[in-house]
Amino acid sequence: MLQSMTGFGRAEFNVANYICCIEIRTLNGKQFEVNTKLPSILKMYEIEVRNKTQQLLNRGSIDVTIFLKQNGSSKAVSVNIELAKYYHNAIMQIADELSLEKKDILSTLMSMPEIVSSSNETFKEEDWLLIAQKLEDVCQIVNQYRTQEGVMLTKHISGNIEKIKSLCIEVDPFEKNRTERIREKLIQSLNDFIQSAHVDKNRLEQEIIYYIEKFDITEEKNRLLHHCDYFNELLLEDHTTKGKKLGFLLQEIGREINTMGSKANDIDIQKRVVMMKDELEQAKEQLLNAL
């Protein structure tokens, strides 16, 4: 069964004096790529966040966001009085020189950089361990979401492959008629040629056999059916990360379909080839979102 690269998970809980919210969103990507958005108090744990996320989520483009909100209790802050005095003197001087009104100076001062700052805080080890555990839980939620999406993905791609097999089998009656038609045309043309020139009949027979075999698509049909059966077997295996392997197999399926199309020389077979290519492209598009 496939697992999708698209997923979402969220958890909200209390830690220390905060309400913490963890959100993880994943999208399809060829490699593992993680983008983190952490509050400054958790920046020191960024590498651990990345490592744990990669360990549990494998491939994909992953956004990890952690929010912290003060949980009711007041938060200690400090005011830099000396810096405020410096800013005040500078503002008053500018106002005097430019003849500006001196209103709302306090609100202006309070908005200046580094006048008001939060007290330095750090998380205790047990607080971080709680966040780390919740991060793992959210990753598991994402994987459950990916598995649910993967069920639909598997069903859709399996349908495409079964349709390709069905179309390949439909080619059989047209293949027999086509071969006979080519044979009759060759014999008629050669009879006309033999009557007008001296020809080595043995060599001529060999050339006819070669020409007929060149247009034979039996091997391509057999290999195509074999690739489709193997694809379905691999699709239903328990491994979660098999998107790349299935992608390589779709390339082989595409080669056999293209060869059939180039050899066909028959309008009815060409129609089936076009429909097989359409199913193949749909399968490729869906597989881009698989792990």
C-alpha positions in Angstrom: 0.0 0.0 0.0 1.2 3.5 -0.9 1.6 6.3 1.5 1.0 9.9 0.3 3.5 12.7 0.9 0.6 15.1 1.7 -0.3 15.2 5.3 -1.2 17.4 8.3 -1.0 17.1 12.1 -1.7 19.4 15.0 -1.5 19.2 18.8 -2.1 21.8 21.6 -1.0 21.3 25.2 0.2 23.1 28.3 3.9 23.3 29.1 5.5 25.4 31.8 3.6 28.8 31.7 2.7 28.4 28.1 0.1 27.0 25.8 2.1 25.2 23.1 0.7 24.4 19.6 2.6 22.2 17.1 1.6 22.1 13.5 3.2 20.0 10.7 2.2 20.2 7.0 3.8 18.0 4.4 3.7 18.3 0.6 5.3 16.2 -2.2 9.0 16.7 -2.8 11.8 14.5 -4.3 14.0 14.7 -1.2 13.5 15.5 2.4 13.2 19.3 3.0 12.1 20.7 6.3 11.3 24.3 7.1 10.9 25.3 10.8 9.2 28.3 12.4 10.1 28.3 16.1 9.9 30.9 18.9 13.2 32.3 20.0 13.1 30.4 23.2 13.2 27.1 21.2 15.8 28.1 18.6 18.5 26.1 20.5 16.5 22.9 19.8 16.1 23.5 16.1 18.5 20.7 15.1 16.7 18.2 17.3 13.4 19.2 15.7 14.8 18.7 12.3 16.4 15.3 13.1 13.3 13.9 14.8 11.1 15.1 11.9 13.3 13.5 9.3 13.5 10.2 11.3 9.7 9.9 11.4 8.5 11.5 8.1 11.1 10.4 5.6 10.6 12.2 2.3 8.6 15.3 1.3 8.6 19.1 1.8 7.8 19.6 5.5 6.8 22.7 7.4 7.1 22.5 11.2 5.6 25.4 13.2 5.6 25.7 17.0 3.6 28.5 18.7 4.0 29.5 22.4 1.3 31.6 24.1 1.5 32.9 27.6 -0.9 30.9 29.8 -2.6 33.4 32.1 0.3 34.4 34.4 2.1 37.7 34.0 5.3 37.7 32.1 8.3 39.6 33.6 9.6 42.5 31.5 12.4 45.0 32.0 12.5 48.7 31.0 15.8 50.3 29.9 15.4 53.7 31.7 18.8 55.0 30.6 18.1 54.2 26.9 14.7 55.8 27.3 16.3 59.0 28.5 18.7 59.0 25.6 15.8 58.6 23.1 13.8 61.3 25.0 16.6 63.9 24.7 17.1 63.1 21.0 13.4 63.4 20.3 13.1 66.7 22.2 16.1 68.1 20.3 14.6 67.2 16.9 11.3 68.7 17.9 12.9 72.0 18.9 15.0 72.3 15.8 12.1 71.4 13.5 9.4 73.3 15.5 7.3 70.1 16.0 4.7 69.5 18.6 5.8 67.5 21.6 2.8 65.2 22.0 2.5 61.5 22.8 6.2 61.3 23.6 5.7 58.4 26.1 4.0 56.1 23.5 6.8 57.0 21.0 9.4 56.1 23.6 7.8 52.8 24.5 7.8 51.7 20.9 11.5 52.4 20.4 13.9 49.4 20.0 15.1 47.7 23.2 13.2 50.0 25.5 10.9 47.2 26.7 12.2 43.6 26.6 11.2 40.3 28.0 13.2 38.8 30.8 15.5 36.1 29.6 13.8 32.7 29.8 14.9 29.2 29.2 13.0 25.9 29.1 13.7 23.3 31.7 14.9 19.9 30.3 11.6 18.2 31.3 9.7 20.9 29.5 11.6 20.4 26.3 11.2 16.6 26.6 7.4 17.1 26.7 7.5 19.2 23.6 9.8 16.6 21.9 7.3 13.8 22.8 4.4 15.9 21.4 6.4 16.5 18.2 6.6 12.7 17.8 2.9 12.4 18.4 2.1 15.0 15.7 4.5 13.2 13.3 2.4 10.0 13.9 -0.8 11.9 13.2 0.8 13.1 9.9 1.7 9.5 9.0 -1.9 8.4 9.7 -3.1 11.1 7.4 -0.6 10.1 4.8 -1.8 6.5 5.0 -5.4 7.5 4.5 -4.4 9.5 1.5 -2.3 6.6 0.3 -5.4 4.3 0.2 -7.0 6.5 -2.4 -3.7 7.0 -4.2 -3.2 3.2 -4.5 -6.8 2.7 -5.7 -6.4 5.3 -8.4 -3.0 4.1 -9.7 -4.1 0.5 -9.6 -7.1 1.4 -11.8 -4.8 3.0 -14.3 -2.5 -0.1 -14.5 -5.5 -2.5 -14.8 -6.9 -0.3 -17.7 -3.5 -0.5 -19.5 -3.6 -4.3 -19.1 -7.1 -4.4 -20.5 -6.2 -2.2 -23.5 -3.2 -4.4 -24.2 -5.4 -7.5 -24.3 -7.8 -5.7 -26.6 -5.0 -5.4 -29.2 -4.9 -9.2 -29.8 -7.7 -9.5 -32.5 -6.4 -6.4 -34.3 -2.8 -7.8 -34.2 -3.9 -11.0 -36.0 -5.8 -9.1 -38.7 -2.9 -6.7 -39.1 -0.3 -9.5 -39.6 -2.5 -11.2 -42.1 -3.1 -8.0 -44.0 0.6 -7.2 -44.2 1.4 -10.7 -45.3 -1.1 -10.6 -48.2 0.1 -7.2 -49.3 3.7 -8.4 -49.3 2.9 -11.6 -51.3 1.0 -9.6 -53.9 3.8 -7.1 -54.3 6.4 -9.8 -54.5 4.4 -11.9 -57.0 4.3 -8.8 -59.3 8.1 -8.3 -58.8 9.0 -12.0 -59.4 7.1 -12.0 -62.7 9.3 -9.2 -64.0 12.7 -10.2 -62.7 14.9 -13.1 -61.7 14.9 -13.4 -57.9 16.5 -15.8 -55.4 13.4 -17.3 -53.8 15.2 -18.5 -50.7 16.7 -15.1 -50.0 13.3 -13.5 -50.7 11.6 -15.8 -48.2 14.1 -14.8 -45.5 13.5 -11.1 -46.2 9.8 -11.6 -46.0 10.1 -13.4 -42.6 12.4 -10.6 -41.3 10.0 -7.9 -42.5 7.0 -9.6 -40.8 8.9 -10.1 -37.5 10.0 -6.5 -37.5 6.3 -5.5 -37.2 5.5 -8.2 -34.7 4.5 -6.8 -31.2 4.0 -10.1 -29.4 7.1 -9.6 -27.2 6.2 -6.0 -26.3 2.7 -7.1 -25.3 4.0 -9.9 -23.1 6.6 -7.7 -21.4 4.0 -5.0 -20.9 1.6 -7.4 -19.1 4.5 -8.7 -17.0 5.5 -5.2 -16.0 1.9 -4.4 -15.0 1.5 -7.5 -12.9 4.8 -6.8 -11.1 3.7 -3.2 -10.6 0.5 -4.3 -8.9 2.4 -6.8 -6.7 4.8 -4.1 -5.6 2.0 -1.6 -5.1 0.4 -3.9 -2.5 3.6 -4.7 -0.5 3.8 -3.3 3.1 6.9 -1.1 2.4 5.8 2.6 2.7 8.7 4.2 0.7 8.5 2.7 -2.7 7.5 5.6 -4.9 10.8 5.8 -6.7 10.9 2.1 -7.5 7.4 2.3 -8.9 8.4 5.3 -10.9 11.2 3.4 -12.6 8.7 0.6 -13.4 6.3 3.0 -15.0 9.2 4.1 -17.3 9.6 0.5 -18.4 5.8 0.3 -19.0 6.0 3.5 -21.1 8.9 2.1 -23.2 6.8 -1.0 -24.2 3.8 1.1 -25.0 5.8 3.4 -27.2 7.4 0.5 -29.1 4.0 -1.0 -29.7 2.9 2.3 -31.1 5.9 2.6 -33.4 5.4 -0.9 -34.8 1.6 -1.0 -34.9 0.9 0.5 -38.4 -2.8 0.0 -37.6 -5.4 2.6 -36.7 -7.2 0.4 -34.2 -4.0 -0.5 -32.3 -2.9 3.1 -32.4 -6.1 4.1 -30.7 -5.4 1.6 -27.8 -1.8 2.9 -27.6 -3.0 6.5 -27.2 -5.5 5.4 -24.4 -2.7 3.4 -22.7 -0.5 6.5 -22.8 -3.2 8.6 -21.2 -3.6 6.1 -18.3 0.1 6.0 -17.9 0.4 9.8 -17.6 -2.4 9.8 -15.0 -0.5 7.1 -13.0 2.7 9.1 -13.2 1.0 12.2 -12.0 -0.5 10.5 -9.0 2.7 8.7 -8.2 4.5 12.0 -7.8 2.7 12.4 -4.5 3.7 9.0 -3.2 6.5 8.2 -0.7 
